Amino acid sequence: MSEDSATPRKNGIAPQKVLGIFALAMINVAAVLSIRNFPSMAVYGWECIGWYIIGTVLFLIPISLAGAELATMLADKDGGVYAWCKEAFGEKGGFTAIFCEWSNNLVWFPTVLAFIASTLAFAISPDLASNPVYLFVVMMIAFWGTTAVAYFGENLSSKFQNYGVILGSIIPSILIIGLGVYWSVSGAAIVLPPFSLGEIVPTLDLSTLPFFATVILLFAGMEMAGFHALETRNPRTDFPKAMAISAVIIFFCTVIATLAIAFVIPADQLNLAAGVMQAIEYFFTALNIPGAIAPMAVLITIGGVVSLAAWLIGPAKGLGVVANEGNMPPLFNRTNKYGSPVAVLVIQALIGTFISLLYVFLPSVNQAYWVLSAMTVELLCIVYFLIFAALIKLRYSKPDAPRPFKIPGGIPGIWLIGGMGAFGVLFAFGVGLMPTGDFTSAEAVSYTLGVLLGTFLLAVPPLIFLKMKKPGWIVSGSKGG
Amino acid sequence: MTQGNNGSWAVILILMLFFMLPIGWLLVTYTAEPYHVVSGEPLREAVQAAGITVVNATDTTWPVGGAVGGKTYTLSDESGNIYTIQTQAFDSVESRDAAVQLYNSQSIGRGRPVGKLIIIGNYLIYVQPYTGKILKKIAPELRKLQAA
């Protein structure tokens, strides 16, 4: 098949080939690079380098290489993670992987939406952050606005993400890095101790296990570009380049910007419970440019919105492909004239709105949210485990399939890369089941069983849908919206 | 109603059911933490009752709306492990809950936020790391304060 031909989807709509290397790279950067992470990591000082290296070795490198190989091998298949896992494990594997990613999103949406609203409040009036009506209104504007962007198809959403990620993620990161460099060369005191190799070695013990698991998923989202295979002009050559570019941008922006914050703000002043904007406020006040705080809040808000957009569009497109292939009823199969899975987007927005309502108006249910967030981590681990397993399995089941980008080293190489990634996410899955120290023994058992059962319930619907599957669910050329 | 429509409603019902089951279970199991004014220093009392040494305590006020002050405690167990735990009192249930929301929205990547918040009346207690032995020791004492 020609790389440039417009491969029609099963719904009869030919996707627009609008994405190049830059746009693909920006989709991944939007999904992964977040200013939100910097203060939390800066607390660890030089040690953050070691933690970032762990996240890079156990996840960022494996997922980038896996994504590049699978996306180029299956460049003519729509659905990203769904197509990759389906190729290896059939419909059950593919559907389970994409559904886990989608249901993980639904629980994560309120978190990022609350982050967007509270960060924007900092630019307007910080007191607004404790007003639930303000929070909910801004959250819904961001959520439904981003859904509307997704509705108008790849052309608009890729432009939105390209500009948004530069404004909201890359420029703020560069600004923080630049100011950190300025702080260093201006002779101001760097609050970190003198650098030595020993300083970057992370403390690994039982108490740091949860953080270890968190760091592994720090770079989650590198597979987002894969959902846009059919909209990519030259997928076989563009995907590996886009993966490499995005991985390099994400790694360097994250590490250096985190260090810049650690140079300026003493660890005991980085109050993690108070949030990223309080750290940014301290940073800019220390640098004598308090006037930059509000504009920075606006930029970080934009960064939050594009991150939301990347995660909102990708898995929804994947689930749309599942529906197009007749694995869900025709209601879910509706695609509009822009090629967007309009039914999935609307259902996603409705469920996300409902969970956001609970999040905002039942906020004192702290423990419940803690457990729910554990389930979402487990769901994500399932997705990535299936991706790494698919990468390894396809080398055995389809050894001769053309792979324009192939992880070097043959079978040992694929086991090393896939194995490291799989080990990382299995480890994170195991740690996600660990109860916190304040639980009683009975509560600890209830917590672990509850997380396992909840994860199972959020992951199992695809297997039920496949059992219910009817021939009439395959509707060619369906259009709606 | 067509067969396809029947399938659609069944799938929507299953979707709703499978999302509501875990969320419903959580809402029933983990009820809202009540707001009441806790006098004194709840953490110091819990720590002393658990036989843990307070190495240092400094005043701190979190830069969030409604925070009225608290302390940063440096604790040491019998093995010499050092932990830092922060407490913060809030002037209303709204400001306390807003701080909880703000904290929950500060996750790292797609994971969870660093550390854990425990709610005791008008206080938030920030614990990092949350798997340490000290938290296990002081938890029963904190629980008594929660129930008070």
Interface residues (C-beta under 8 A of the other chain):
Chain A: V32 S34 R36 N37 S40 M41 V43 S103 N104 L106 W108 T111 V112 A114 F115 S118 P126 D127 A129 S130 P132 L135 L206 S207 T208 L209 P210 F211 A213 T214 V215 L217 L218 F219 A220 G221 D268 N271 L272 A273 A274 G275 V276 Q278 E281 M328 P329 P330 L331 F332 I347 I351 I355 L358 Y359 V360 L362 P363 S364 V365 N366 Q367 A368 Y369 W370 V371 L372 S373 A374 M375 T376 V377 L380 A428 M434 T436 G437 D438 F439 T440 S446 G450 L453 G454 L457 L458 V460 P461 I464 F465 M468 K470 G472 W473 V475
Chain B: T2 Q3 G4 N5 G7 S8 A10 V11 I12 I14 L15 F18 F19 L21 P22 I23 W25 L26 L27 T29 Y30 T31 A32 E33 Y35 T60 W62 P63 V64 G65 G66 T72 N81 Q86 Q88 V93 E94 S95 R96 D97 A98 A99 V100 Q101 L102 Y103 N104 S105 Q106 S107 I108 G109 R110 G111 R112 P113 V114 G115 K116 L117 I118 I119 L124 Y126 V127 Q128 P129 Y130 T131 G132 K133 I134 L135 K136 A139 L142 R143
